[in-house]
Amino acid sequence: MISRKEETITRHKKGYNCAQAVACTYCDLVGMDEETMFKATEALGGGLGTMEGTCGAVVGACVVAGLSNSTGNLEKPDSKAATGKLSREISRRFMERNQTVTCKVLKGVGTGEMIRTCPDCIRDAAEFLEQVVFAEK
């Protein structure tokens, strides 16, 4: 797969939040149109809207991982463990590189010490999504 990391930044510069920038860049690979993905991830940026939560870029990557891996079996959900493993691996790699997945900490709110900019967080999340979910595609 040719990396789409820089496409995520193009979307972010257009005003997409961090979750949207990541999720919308890969939506075609999981069979979702961009407008639907944009709407579905609108409340997931900014550390889930408050900066207190998980980085929106990581959340967007995990949304795509779920759409890519889930069997969609409503009667007997049978892919949760495998999908959770993908999500944990994306988060683990992000945390290993950046010390945290919490938006507030990444932005240095309260400490004045920014660990990572939004564009860099977006690039990282996209990189790990590509490695963990789409490496063989």
Buried (B, 14 or more C-beta within 10 A) or exposed (E): EEEBBEBBBEBBEEEBBBBBBBBBBBBEBBEBEBEEBBEBBEEBBBBBBEBEBBBBBBBBBBBBBBBBBBEEEEEEEEBEEEBBEBBEBBBEBBBEBBEBBBBBBBBEBEEEEEBBEBBBBBBBBBBBBBBBBBEEE
